[in-house]
């Protein structure tokens, strides 16, 4: 009777561990789905940053020739969009540098799921910042 009880407990334990492991893997897949969605857009982000830089330089030159409120307003807008893109770029680089997927193995399932939830929040913030900046840059640059 004791052997049957021990066997049932072992099976239950292994089943719950397998489910916990699957939950952690699923949470990690969700995080990387967002990463994989936005990473290919980094080259476009860099193109927008470059285009804004060129536009800011042109506006600086024009403002030196003749100060104009509308030119200054356009330059300020370009600087704000450029800052948003820089923050998005830095956010992505920081996230990739700080991500420690191998440490999930050292955590219990509950802790690993919490860690993945925090990572998902971080990468979603990066995604949202990228979208915001790229949408504004596209409109601003007329592309």
Number of C-alpha atoms within 10 A of each C-alpha: 6 7 8 9 10 11 12 12 12 12 12 12 12 12 12 12 14 12 13 17 18 13 16 24 17 14 20 20 14 16 20 15 13 15 19 11 10 18 12 10 14 16 10 12 24 15 13 24 23 13 18 23 15 12 18 20 13 12 18 16 12 14 16 9 9 10 12 11 10 10 15 16 11 15 20 14 17 23 16 15 22 24 14 21 26 18 16 24 19 13 19 23 12 12 16 12 9 10 10 11 12 8 10 17 11 9 12 14 19 13 13 23 21 14 20 22 16 13 22 21 13 15 21 16 15 24 20 13 20 24 18 15 23 25 15 20 25 15 10 17 12 7 8
